[in-house]
Structures are given as C-alpha cells and as structure tokens.
Amino acid sequence: MPNNLLVSIVTPVRNDRKYIARCIQSVLLQEYPHIEHVIVDGASTDGTLDIISNYSKKFPQRIRFISEPDNGGADAWNKGLKKRTVIQKI
C-alpha cells in the first residue's frame, strides 16, 4: 500500500469553541503527513467559527471548512464528505 494516501478527517461542529482548537491541534499533530481536516460548522454563534477560520488561514492546505445551517450531525458529516479532496487514479 502506498504511504502517501490522503486521509480526510471530517468534523461536524456547532457552538463548540471550548473544544474545537484542541480538536484541530490534535489532527495537526498527527505524524502521518497526508491528512486534511474538513470542518463542517453548523452556523455557530459562540466564536467557534473565528477559531476555525484562524486555523484555516494558518494551514490552508490542511484545513478546510464550511459554515451553514444543517439538519444535524449526519447532514453535516455528509456535507464534509462532499467537501473533501478526492484523488482518483487515471
């Protein structure tokens, strides 16, 4: 198995500023270098989005996010799957 496969981590979140930085840092600290973190924010109003945005600016190749109302965790997770990078063999 190739050792350069991209791993996508999808994190649904809403109004979770207390924990989101720790979550993002945990992903960034993983030893495997080919990881993207897709964060789906359900229109947070508590400052969560500011934290996500700041990390995304610092690590634009590793962190991507969307923020919009959703219909719960499963809906957010499905949005994240659509947002991830898909690499196909030609």
MOPAC internal coordinates of N, CA, C and O (Angstrom, degrees):
PM7 1SCF
backbone

  N    0.0000 0     0.00 0     0.00 0    0    0    0
  C    1.4482 1     0.00 0     0.00 0    1    0    0
  C    1.5341 1   108.55 1     0.00 0    2    1    0
  O    1.2310 1   120.05 1   -46.71 1    3    2    1
  N    1.3329 1   117.51 1   133.29 1    3    2    1
  C    1.4625 1   120.19 1   179.29 1    5    3    2
  C    1.5219 1   111.05 1   -62.21 1    6    5    3
  O    1.2310 1   120.76 1   -31.82 1    7    6    5
  N    1.3305 1   116.14 1   148.18 1    7    6    5
  C    1.4597 1   119.20 1  -178.77 1    9    7    6
  C    1.5214 1   112.60 1   -98.61 1   10    9    7
  O    1.2310 1   120.19 1  -160.79 1   11   10    9
  N    1.3295 1   117.23 1    19.21 1   11   10    9
  C    1.4602 1   119.89 1   179.43 1   13   11   10
  C    1.5270 1   112.24 1  -123.33 1   14   13   11
  O    1.2310 1   120.26 1  -157.13 1   15   14   13
  N    1.3134 1   117.12 1    22.87 1   15   14   13
  C    1.4558 1   120.75 1   178.12 1   17   15   14
  C    1.5219 1   110.11 1   -68.19 1   18   17   15
  O    1.2310 1   120.84 1   -39.80 1   19   18   17
  N    1.3254 1   116.00 1   140.20 1   19   18   17
  C    1.4535 1   120.65 1   178.69 1   21   19   18
  C    1.5213 1   110.28 1   -81.84 1   22   21   19
  O    1.2310 1   120.97 1   -49.53 1   23   22   21
  N    1.3076 1   115.74 1   130.47 1   23   22   21
  C    1.4572 1   122.57 1   176.11 1   25   23   22
  C    1.5237 1   107.41 1  -106.67 1   26   25   23
  O    1.2310 1   120.46 1   -51.12 1   27   26   25
  N    1.3200 1   116.72 1   128.88 1   27   26   25
  C    1.4653 1   121.76 1   177.58 1   29   27   26
  C    1.5184 1   109.03 1  -107.27 1   30   29   27
  O    1.2310 1   120.94 1   -54.33 1   31   30   29
  N    1.3235 1   115.81 1   125.67 1   31   30   29
  C    1.4592 1   121.43 1   175.40 1   33   31   30
  C    1.5232 1   106.87 1  -108.09 1   34   33   31
  O    1.2310 1   120.56 1   -58.10 1   35   34   33
  N    1.3183 1   116.53 1   121.90 1   35   34   33
  C    1.4636 1   122.25 1  -179.01 1   37   35   34
  C    1.5203 1   108.39 1  -106.63 1   38   37   35
  O    1.2310 1   120.94 1   -54.36 1   39   38   37
  N    1.3357 1   115.80 1   125.64 1   39   38   37
  C    1.4569 1   121.23 1  -178.94 1   41   39   38
  C    1.5218 1   109.96 1  -123.96 1   42   41   39
  O    1.2310 1   119.65 1   -70.85 1   43   42   41
  N    1.3320 1   118.28 1   109.15 1   43   42   41
  C    1.4591 1   120.40 1   171.68 1   45   43   42
  C    1.5332 1   108.96 1   -79.18 1   46   45   43
  O    1.2310 1   120.53 1   -40.01 1   47   46   45
  N    1.3262 1   116.60 1   139.99 1   47   46   45
  C    1.4567 1   119.93 1  -177.42 1   49   47   46
  C    1.5246 1   109.87 1  -151.82 1   50   49   47
  O    1.2310 1   120.97 1   -30.04 1   51   50   49
  N    1.3212 1   115.75 1   149.96 1   51   50   49
  C    1.4726 1   121.35 1   172.91 1   53   51   50
  C    1.5267 1   108.36 1  -156.43 1   54   53   51
  O    1.2310 1   121.40 1   -56.41 1   55   54   53
  N    1.3228 1   114.94 1   123.59 1   55   54   53
  C    1.4622 1   121.39 1   179.02 1   57   55   54
  C    1.5250 1   112.07 1    49.54 1   58   57   55
  O    1.2310 1   121.23 1  -121.67 1   59   58   57
  N    1.3225 1   115.25 1    58.33 1   59   58   57
  C    1.4639 1   120.61 1  -176.30 1   61   59   58
  C    1.5230 1   111.34 1  -132.63 1   62   61   59
  O    1.2310 1   120.32 1  -138.87 1   63   62   61
  N    1.3307 1   116.99 1    41.13 1   63   62   61
  C    1.4610 1   120.63 1  -175.79 1   65   63   62
  C    1.5187 1   112.59 1   -60.74 1   66   65   63
  O    1.2310 1   120.14 1   156.32 1   67   66   65
  N    1.3103 1   117.34 1   -23.68 1   67   66   65
  C    1.4633 1   120.68 1  -179.01 1   69   67   66
  C    1.5354 1   111.79 1   -65.55 1   70   69   67
  O    1.2310 1   120.02 1   150.46 1   71   70   69
  N    1.3419 1   117.56 1   -29.54 1   71   70   69
  C    1.4629 1   120.73 1  -173.11 1   73   71   70
  C    1.5263 1   115.02 1  -119.50 1   74   73   71
  O    1.2310 1   119.26 1   165.63 1   75   74   73
  N    1.3294 1   119.01 1   -14.37 1   75   74   73
  C    1.4615 1   119.34 1  -171.18 1   77   75   74
  C    1.5261 1   112.80 1   -64.72 1   78   77   75
  O    1.2310 1   119.27 1   141.78 1   79   78   77
  N    1.3151 1   118.99 1   -38.22 1   79   78   77
  C    1.4736 1   119.94 1   179.19 1   81   79   78
  C    1.5281 1   110.76 1   -62.32 1   82   81   79
  O    1.2310 1   120.52 1   137.80 1   83   82   81
  N    1.3207 1   116.62 1   -42.20 1   83   82   81
  C    1.4666 1   120.13 1   178.49 1   85   83   82
  C    1.5292 1   110.99 1   -63.65 1   86   85   83
  O    1.2310 1   120.47 1   141.78 1   87   86   85
  N    1.3069 1   116.70 1   -38.22 1   87   86   85
  C    1.4635 1   121.38 1   177.73 1   89   87   86
  C    1.5288 1   110.52 1   -62.96 1   90   89   87
  O    1.2310 1   120.63 1   131.20 1   91   90   89
  N    1.3265 1   116.40 1   -48.80 1   91   90   89
  C    1.4632 1   120.98 1  -179.16 1   93   91   90
  C    1.5214 1   110.55 1   -63.27 1   94   93   91
  O    1.2310 1   120.09 1   135.81 1   95   94   93
  N    1.3232 1   117.43 1   -44.19 1   95   94   93
  C    1.4588 1   120.67 1   179.64 1   97   95   94
  C    1.5224 1   111.23 1   -61.99 1   98   97   95
  O    1.2310 1   120.17 1   142.61 1   99   98   97
  N    1.3015 1   117.27 1   -37.39 1   99   98   97
  C    1.4522 1   121.19 1   178.28 1  101   99   98
  C    1.5308 1   110.96 1   -60.93 1  102  101   99
  O    1.2310 1   120.52 1   137.14 1  103  102  101
  N    1.3190 1   116.61 1   -42.86 1  103  102  101
  C    1.4669 1   120.29 1   178.38 1  105  103  102
  C    1.5228 1   110.29 1   -66.85 1  106  105  103
  O    1.2310 1   120.14 1   135.77 1  107  106  105
  N    1.3294 1   117.34 1   -44.23 1  107  106  105
  C    1.4605 1   120.79 1  -179.11 1  109  107  106
  C    1.5279 1   112.69 1   -63.73 1  110  109  107
  O    1.2310 1   119.94 1   152.07 1  111  110  109
  N    1.3149 1   117.72 1   -27.93 1  111  110  109
  C    1.4634 1   121.41 1  -178.03 1  113  111  110
  C    1.5284 1   114.42 1   -83.97 1  114  113  111
  O    1.2310 1   120.00 1   177.09 1  115  114  113
  N    1.3062 1   117.61 1    -2.91 1  115  114  113
  C    1.4608 1   119.66 1   179.37 1  117  115  114
  C    1.5271 1   109.77 1   -63.47 1  118  117  115
  O    1.2310 1   120.06 1   -37.69 1  119  118  117
  N    1.3110 1   117.50 1   142.31 1  119  118  117
  C    1.4574 1   121.75 1  -177.43 1  121  119  118
  C    1.5226 1   112.92 1   -71.58 1  122  121  119
  O    1.2310 1   120.17 1   149.55 1  123  122  121
  N    1.3053 1   117.28 1   -30.45 1  123  122  121
  C    1.4614 1   119.68 1   179.32 1  125  123  122
  C    1.5306 1   108.34 1   -68.76 1  126  125  123
  O    1.2310 1   119.63 1   -55.15 1  127  126  125
  N    1.3424 1   118.32 1   124.85 1  127  126  125
  C    1.4640 1   120.64 1  -171.31 1  129  127  126
  C    1.5275 1   115.95 1   -80.29 1  130  129  127
  O    1.2310 1   119.44 1   163.31 1  131  130  129
  N    1.2998 1   118.67 1   -16.69 1  131  130  129
  C    1.4693 1   121.01 1  -172.83 1  133  131  130
  C    1.5263 1   111.14 1  -102.20 1  134  133  131
  O    1.2310 1   121.11 1  -113.37 1  135  134  133
  N    1.3349 1   115.47 1    66.63 1  135  134  133
  C    1.4561 1   121.86 1  -179.39 1  137  135  134
  C    1.5168 1   108.91 1  -125.67 1  138  137  135
  O    1.2310 1   120.90 1   -47.28 1  139  138  137
  N    1.3174 1   115.89 1   132.72 1  139  138  137
  C    1.4553 1   120.27 1   170.31 1  141  139  138
  C    1.5232 1   107.45 1  -114.01 1  142  141  139
  O    1.2310 1   121.02 1   -35.43 1  143  142  141
  N    1.3174 1   115.66 1   144.57 1  143  142  141
  C    1.4642 1   120.86 1   179.78 1  145  143  142
  C    1.5243 1   107.51 1  -114.18 1  146  145  143
  O    1.2310 1   120.94 1   -64.72 1  147  146  145
  N    1.3041 1   115.80 1   115.28 1  147  146  145
  C    1.4613 1   122.21 1   178.33 1  149  147  146
  C    1.5285 1   107.06 1  -104.44 1  150  149  147
  O    1.2310 1   121.19 1   -63.46 1  151  150  149
  N    1.3203 1   115.33 1   116.54 1  151  150  149
  C    1.4631 1   120.38 1  -177.90 1  153  151  150
  C    1.5197 1   108.82 1  -109.88 1  154  153  151
  O    1.2310 1   120.89 1   -52.71 1  155  154  153
  N    1.3118 1   115.91 1   127.29 1  155  154  153
  C    1.4622 1   121.69 1  -179.32 1  157  155  154
  C    1.5260 1   107.28 1  -111.81 1  158  157  155
  O    1.2310 1   121.34 1   -72.75 1  159  158  157
  N    1.3152 1   115.04 1   107.25 1  159  158  157
  C    1.4514 1   121.66 1  -177.86 1  161  159  158
  C    1.5208 1   109.44 1   -94.76 1  162  161  159
  O    1.2310 1   120.47 1   -51.38 1  163  162  161
  N    1.2973 1   116.71 1   128.62 1  163  162  161
  C    1.4630 1   121.80 1  -178.36 1  165  163  162
  C    1.5169 1   113.16 1   -87.09 1  166  165  163
  O    1.2310 1   120.44 1  -132.99 1  167  166  165
  N    1.3261 1   116.76 1    47.01 1  167  166  165
  C    1.4698 1   122.85 1   177.94 1  169  167  166
  C    1.5285 1   111.57 1    66.18 1  170  169  167
  O    1.2310 1   121.01 1  -126.32 1  171  170  169
  N    1.3191 1   115.68 1    53.68 1  171  170  169
  C    1.4677 1   120.97 1   179.40 1  173  171  170
  C    1.5255 1   111.61 1   -61.57 1  174  173  171
  O    1.2310 1   121.34 1   -28.99 1  175  174  173
  N    1.3292 1   115.05 1   151.01 1  175  174  173
  C    1.4606 1   121.19 1   179.16 1  177  175  174
  C    1.5242 1   112.42 1  -124.29 1  178  177  175
  O    1.2310 1   120.24 1  -170.88 1  179  178  177
  N    1.3372 1   117.14 1     9.12 1  179  178  177
  C    1.4635 1   120.45 1  -173.56 1  181  179  178
  C    1.5308 1   114.17 1  -110.43 1  182  181  179
  O    1.2310 1   119.44 1  -168.72 1  183  182  181
  N    1.3271 1   118.68 1    11.28 1  183  182  181
  C    1.4616 1   121.17 1  -178.38 1  185  183  182
  C    1.5105 1   113.89 1   100.44 1  186  185  183
  O    1.2310 1   119.96 1   175.29 1  187  186  185
  N    1.3197 1   117.68 1    -4.71 1  187  186  185
  C    1.4639 1   121.34 1   177.98 1  189  187  186
  C    1.5214 1   111.07 1   -56.01 1  190  189  187
  O    1.2310 1   120.79 1   134.91 1  191  190  189
  N    1.3124 1   116.10 1   -45.09 1  191  190  189
  C    1.4643 1   120.87 1  -177.14 1  193  191  190
  C    1.5332 1   111.74 1   -61.82 1  194  193  191
  O    1.2310 1   119.59 1   143.22 1  195  194  193
  N    1.3142 1   118.39 1   -36.78 1  195  194  193
  C    1.4690 1   121.25 1   177.76 1  197  195  194
  C    1.5249 1   110.80 1   -62.17 1  198  197  195
  O    1.2310 1   120.45 1   138.31 1  199  198  197
  N    1.3133 1   116.74 1   -41.69 1  199  198  197
  C    1.4628 1   121.22 1   179.43 1  201  199  198
  C    1.5236 1   110.05 1   -64.73 1  202  201  199
  O    1.2310 1   120.47 1   133.36 1  203  202  201
  N    1.3221 1   116.70 1   -46.64 1  203  202  201
  C    1.4648 1   120.99 1   179.79 1  205  203  202
  C    1.5244 1   110.03 1   -61.51 1  206  205  203
  O    1.2310 1   120.47 1   134.31 1  207  206  205
  N    1.3032 1   116.71 1   -45.69 1  207  206  205
  C    1.4633 1   121.51 1  -178.96 1  209  207  206
  C    1.5314 1   111.67 1   -60.03 1  210  209  207
  O    1.2310 1   120.13 1   137.61 1  211  210  209
  N    1.3225 1   117.35 1   -42.39 1  211  210  209
  C    1.4602 1   120.89 1   178.73 1  213  211  210
  C    1.5273 1   111.94 1   -62.64 1  214  213  211
  O    1.2310 1   120.26 1   136.26 1  215  214  213
  N    1.3168 1   117.10 1   -43.74 1  215  214  213
  C    1.4652 1   119.80 1   176.83 1  217  215  214
  C    1.5215 1   111.22 1   -65.15 1  218  217  215
  O    1.2310 1   120.30 1   140.81 1  219  218  217
  N    1.3175 1   117.03 1   -39.19 1  219  218  217
  C    1.4552 1   120.74 1   179.89 1  221  219  218
  C    1.5314 1   111.43 1   -63.21 1  222  221  219
  O    1.2310 1   120.38 1   143.38 1  223  222  221
  N    1.3112 1   116.87 1   -36.62 1  223  222  221
  C    1.4749 1   120.68 1   177.17 1  225  223  222
  C    1.5280 1   111.22 1   -68.15 1  226  225  223
  O    1.2310 1   120.14 1   143.41 1  227  226  225
  N    1.3145 1   117.34 1   -36.59 1  227  226  225
  C    1.4656 1   121.59 1   179.73 1  229  227  226
  C    1.5227 1   112.40 1   -74.01 1  230  229  227
  O    1.2310 1   120.75 1   147.76 1  231  230  229
  N    1.3357 1   116.17 1   -32.24 1  231  230  229
  C    1.4658 1   121.55 1  -175.25 1  233  231  230
  C    1.5308 1   110.17 1  -131.27 1  234  233  231
  O    1.2310 1   119.87 1  -116.62 1  235  234  233
  N    1.3349 1   117.85 1    63.38 1  235  234  233
  C    1.4745 1   120.00 1  -173.98 1  237  235  234
  C    1.5262 1   114.70 1   -64.93 1  238  237  235
  O    1.2310 1   119.77 1   156.03 1  239  238  237
  N    1.3048 1   118.04 1   -23.97 1  239  238  237
  C    1.4597 1   120.47 1   178.72 1  241  239  238
  C    1.5243 1   112.43 1   -83.63 1  242  241  239
  O    1.2310 1   120.63 1   166.25 1  243  242  241
  N    1.3193 1   116.39 1   -13.75 1  243  242  241
  C    1.4580 1   119.77 1  -175.46 1  245  243  242
  C    1.5169 1   114.16 1  -113.01 1  246  245  243
  O    1.2310 1   120.33 1   154.94 1  247  246  245
  N    1.3359 1   116.97 1   -25.06 1  247  246  245
  C    1.4632 1   119.74 1  -175.45 1  249  247  246
  C    1.5161 1   109.77 1  -124.74 1  250  249  247
  O    1.2310 1   121.51 1   -53.82 1  251  250  249
  N    1.3238 1   114.71 1   126.18 1  251  250  249
  C    1.4600 1   121.43 1   174.56 1  253  251  250
  C    1.5085 1   107.57 1  -129.56 1  254  253  251
  O    1.2310 1   120.98 1   -28.59 1  255  254  253
  N    1.3374 1   115.73 1   151.41 1  255  254  253
  C    1.4563 1   117.83 1  -179.27 1  257  255  254
  C    1.5197 1   111.09 1  -150.49 1  258  257  255
  O    1.2310 1   121.94 1   -20.04 1  259  258  257
  N    1.3054 1   113.89 1   159.96 1  259  258  257
  C    1.4549 1   122.11 1   168.90 1  261  259  258
  C    1.5212 1   106.46 1  -132.98 1  262  261  259
  O    1.2310 1   121.31 1   -27.10 1  263  262  261
  N    1.3206 1   115.10 1   152.90 1  263  262  261
  C    1.4631 1   119.60 1   177.70 1  265  263  262
  C    1.5076 1   108.49 1  -138.12 1  266  265  263
  O    1.2310 1   121.28 1   -64.83 1  267  266  265
  N    1.3144 1   115.16 1   115.17 1  267  266  265
  C    1.4584 1   121.84 1   178.59 1  269  267  266
  C    1.5197 1   107.94 1  -165.20 1  270  269  267
  O    1.2310 1   120.19 1   -23.42 1  271  270  269
  N    1.3113 1   117.23 1   156.58 1  271  270  269
  C    1.4632 1   119.16 1   176.72 1  273  271  270
  C    1.5278 1   110.65 1   -58.73 1  274  273  271
  O    1.2310 1   120.86 1   -33.15 1  275  274  273
  N    1.3083 1   115.97 1   146.85 1  275  274  273
  C    1.4625 1   120.11 1   176.96 1  277  275  274
  C    1.5249 1   109.06 1  -138.60 1  278  277  275
  O    1.2310 1   121.65 1     0.79 1  279  278  277
  N    1.3059 1   114.45 1  -179.21 1  279  278  277
  C    1.4680 1   120.20 1  -179.13 1  281  279  278
  C    1.5240 1   111.55 1  -105.94 1  282  281  279
  O    1.2310 1   120.67 1  -139.93 1  283  282  281
  N    1.3266 1   116.32 1    40.07 1  283  282  281
  C    1.4510 1   120.51 1   177.50 1  285  283  282
  C    1.5171 1   112.99 1   106.36 1  286  285  283
  O    1.2310 1   121.43 1    -0.23 1  287  286  285
  N    1.3179 1   114.86 1   179.77 1  287  286  285
  C    1.4551 1   121.88 1  -174.73 1  289  287  286
  C    1.5128 1   115.39 1   -58.33 1  290  289  287
  O    1.2310 1   120.12 1   137.03 1  291  290  289
  N    1.3218 1   117.38 1   -42.97 1  291  290  289
  C    1.4654 1   119.90 1  -178.82 1  293  291  290
  C    1.5275 1   111.10 1   -65.35 1  294  293  291
  O    1.2310 1   120.31 1   138.92 1  295  294  293
  N    1.3157 1   117.01 1   -41.08 1  295  294  293
  C    1.4642 1   120.88 1   177.42 1  297  295  294
  C    1.5269 1   109.94 1   -62.96 1  298  297  295
  O    1.2310 1   120.04 1   135.84 1  299  298  297
  N    1.3209 1   117.53 1   -44.16 1  299  298  297
  C    1.4608 1   121.40 1   178.87 1  301  299  298
  C    1.5218 1   110.70 1   -62.38 1  302  301  299
  O    1.2310 1   120.36 1   137.07 1  303  302  301
  N    1.3027 1   116.91 1   -42.93 1  303  302  301
  C    1.4621 1   120.69 1  -179.32 1  305  303  302
  C    1.5302 1   110.33 1   -62.63 1  306  305  303
  O    1.2310 1   120.25 1   137.70 1  307  306  305
  N    1.3239 1   117.13 1   -42.30 1  307  306  305
  C    1.4682 1   120.50 1   177.93 1  309  307  306
  C    1.5324 1   111.21 1   -63.38 1  310  309  307
  O    1.2310 1   120.17 1   141.96 1  311  310  309
  N    1.3264 1   117.28 1   -38.04 1  311  310  309
  C    1.4734 1   119.98 1   175.70 1  313  311  310
  C    1.5208 1   110.26 1   -62.46 1  314  313  311
  O    1.2310 1   120.74 1   140.08 1  315  314  313
  N    1.3126 1   116.18 1   -39.92 1  315  314  313
  C    1.4589 1   120.27 1   178.74 1  317  315  314
  C    1.5118 1   112.97 1   -64.40 1  318  317  315
  O    1.2310 1   120.52 1   141.84 1  319  318  317
  N    1.3168 1   116.62 1   -38.16 1  319  318  317
  C    1.4641 1   119.84 1   177.19 1  321  319  318
  C    1.5217 1   110.90 1   -62.14 1  322  321  319
  O    1.2310 1   120.18 1   143.22 1  323  322  321
  N    1.3177 1   117.26 1   -36.78 1  323  322  321
  C    1.4599 1   121.00 1   178.10 1  325  323  322
  C    1.5195 1   112.28 1   -70.98 1  326  325  323
  O    1.2310 1   120.01 1   153.28 1  327  326  325
  N    1.3171 1   117.58 1   -26.72 1  327  326  325
  C    1.4645 1   122.92 1  -177.28 1  329  327  326
  C    1.5250 1   113.36 1   -84.06 1  330  329  327
  O    1.2310 1   120.18 1   160.35 1  331  330  329
  N    1.3332 1   117.25 1   -19.65 1  331  330  329
  C    1.4580 1   119.73 1  -174.89 1  333  331  330
  C    1.5243 1   110.96 1   -67.81 1  334  333  331
  O    1.2310 1   121.40 1   -17.83 1  335  334  333
  N    1.3105 1   114.93 1   162.17 1  335  334  333
  C    1.4566 1   121.79 1   177.23 1  337  335  334
  C    1.5128 1   108.48 1   -77.62 1  338  337  335
  O    1.2310 1   120.54 1   -51.42 1  339  338  337
  N    1.3067 1   116.57 1   128.58 1  339  338  337
  C    1.4594 1   120.84 1   177.69 1  341  339  338
  C    1.5187 1   107.74 1  -112.81 1  342  341  339
  O    1.2310 1   121.14 1   -58.79 1  343  342  341
  N    1.3030 1   115.42 1   121.21 1  343  342  341
  C    1.4541 1   121.23 1   179.31 1  345  343  342
  C    1.5161 1   107.87 1  -106.93 1  346  345  343
  O    1.2310 1   121.12 1   -55.81 1  347  346  345
  N    1.3024 1   115.46 1   124.19 1  347  346  345
  C    1.4558 1   119.92 1  -179.18 1  349  347  346
  C    1.5132 1   110.50 1  -115.21 1  350  349  347
  O    1.2310 1   120.93 1   -35.63 1  351  350  349
  N    1.3071 1   115.82 1   144.37 1  351  350  349
  C    1.4674 1   120.38 1   173.70 1  353  351  350
  C    1.5113 1   108.89 1   -77.27 1  354  353  351
  O    1.2310 1   120.95 1   -38.66 1  355  354  353
  N    1.3052 1   115.78 1   141.34 1  355  354  353
  C    1.4793 1   120.89 1   177.77 1  357  355  354
  C    1.4954 1   109.53 1  -100.49 1  358  357  355
  O    1.2310 1   120.10 1   180.00 1  359  358  357

